[in-house]
């Protein structure tokens, strides 16, 4: 049980605190540029929910609604990957006007994923006249690595970046009955990113 836990690394780099004025909001988007490498929509939903909750919640524009409104410019094959590409995209008056209609002031790009990095151990189960049971130990390690880059629609530039890396080992010890001891690294990454972003955005609405 002592082996179950999360090792965290958080590196924020933000230029300054940002004030959201009346009618302005932010949108959280996950990168989806390869079929085998996509930022999970569950993380996008988790961060959006945590930032918008509470009395000091930040106005969040729904990510799916934003992607639909900006179709096809934020689809996997066409979405910008760098700050210069983002600025070039917004030189398109149609794109700029469409974003302005949503009220989005900042786009938060999430890049990364949670991956299984290692595993081991075995559990064997059997049944007999005296009953059934399992014995053994199985374990695995998950690594949640993400970058959150904040783009400012008005300045067409990056306002900052947050890097997080959460590593955790889960296990299932079994002595008659298997007992899962699961470490949720993606949830930890959500909480860490949300905490850092909440200190960056201040809503004046």
N, C-alpha and C positions, 0 to 999 in steps of 0.2 A: 504493500500500500504506500510505503514511503517513496517508492519510485515514481508514483503518479504525481505529475505536476507540470507546470508550464514555465519554460524559460523565455523571457521577454526581452526584446530589443526594440526601442522606439527612438527614431531620429527625426524630430520636426525641424523644418526650416521655413518659417513664414516671415515675409517682409514686414508686415504690420497687421494690427487688428483691422478688420473690415466692418463697416457699418452698412447694414441693409436698410434702405429707406422704404417709405410707404410704397407698396405694390411690387417690391423687388423680392426675388426668391433665389434659391440655389437648386440645382439638379444634380443628383448623383448618378453617374453612368459607369458601367463596367465595360472594359475592353473585350471585344469578341472578334479577334482578327484571324484566329486559326481554329479549326474544328476541335483540335486536341488541346487548345490552350485558351480558356475563357475564364474571365473573372465571374464567379458564381453570382447569379441573380439573388440568391439568398443573402449574400453579404450586402448587396446594394439595398435590399429591402430592410435589413437589420439596421444599417447606418441611417437610412432615411427615417425609420421609425423612431430611433433613439434621439436624433437631432430635433425632430418635430414635436416630441412629447414634452409635457410639463408646462408650467406657467411661463417659462422663458424659452419656449420652443422656437426653432428657426423655421421660417416659411420654406417648405420643400415642394418643388414642382415634381409631379410623378414622372419617373424616368420613362416608362412605356409611353405615356402620353407625349412626352417631349420627342422621343424617337419617331413616333407616328407623325407628329406635326412637322418634323424636319426631314421626313423621308424624301429622297434616299441618302441624304448627306451624312447621316450618322449610322448607316448600316455597316456591318463588319468590313465589307470590301472598300468602302469609301470614307470611313471616319478618319479624321486627322490623327496622326500619331505623335507629332511634335508641336511645340509652340509656334514655329514658323508656318507649319502646315495649317494650324488653326487660324492664324492671322490671315493667311492667303484665302482660306475658305470664307472668312467673314468679309472679304473684299467683294464677294458676290452679294449684291444688294438684296436679292431675293432671300438669301439665307439670313442675312443680318436683320432684315425686316421681320422675317418669320420668328426669329428668336426674340426680337423686341416685343412682339405680340404676346409671347408667353410670359413676359415679366421676369425672365431668368437673368440675373446679374452675374452669377458665377456658375461655372461648370466644374464639378469635381470628378476627375477621371480616376477610376480605380483600376490598377493594373497589377495582376498577380493571381495566385491561386493557392489552395490548400492541397498538399500532396502527401501521400504515404511514402515515407523515406526508408523505413526499415521495419522488419517484423521477425518474429521467431517464436520458439516454444511449441508445445503440443498439448492437447487435451484428449484423453481417451475415455470413452464411456462404455459401460457394459451393463447387462441385466442378467440376473440369475434368480434362483429360487428364493434367495434372501432379500431380493430387491434390486434396485438399479442405482447407479451412481457414476460420477465422473471424477477423474483425478488428473492433475497436471497444471500447467501454466502457459498461457499464450499472451504475447505482447506485440504492440506495434507503435511506431512513432509517426506523428503527423507534423508537417511543417507548414505554417501559414505565413506566406510572405506577400506583402502588398505595398504598393506605392500609391499615394493619393496626391494627385497634382491639381492645384486650384487654378483655373483660368478665369481671368477677368474679361467680361464681354466689352466693357467700356474702354479699357486700355489695350486690349488685344495682346495681353502678355500674361505670363505666369505670376501668380501672387504668392506661390510657395508650394512646398512639397513635404509630405510626411511619409516616412518609411517605417514599417513595422515588420517584425519577424518573431513569431511565436512558435516555439517547438515544445511538443508535449508527448509523453509516453503513456499510453493506456495499456491495461492488462486485464486478463480474465483468469484469476486463480480459481481452481476447482478442487474441492475436497467434498465429494458427494454431489454438491450443487455448484455449478459455475456462477461466479459473482462478477459481472462486468464492472470495471472501474474505468470509466471513459473520461478522457481529458478532451474538452472541446476547444481546440486551438482556433478554429474559425470564429467562434463566439468571442474568444479573448481578443482576437484581432479587431472584431467589430467594436468592442468596448473601448479598446485603445485608440482606434482611429476616431471614433465618435467623441471621445474626451478631448482629443487634440483639436478637432475641427470646431467643437463648441466653444473653445477659447479663442478661436480665430474670428468667428462670425458673431456679430452683435446686432440684434434686431431692434430697430427703433420704431417698430409698428405697434 
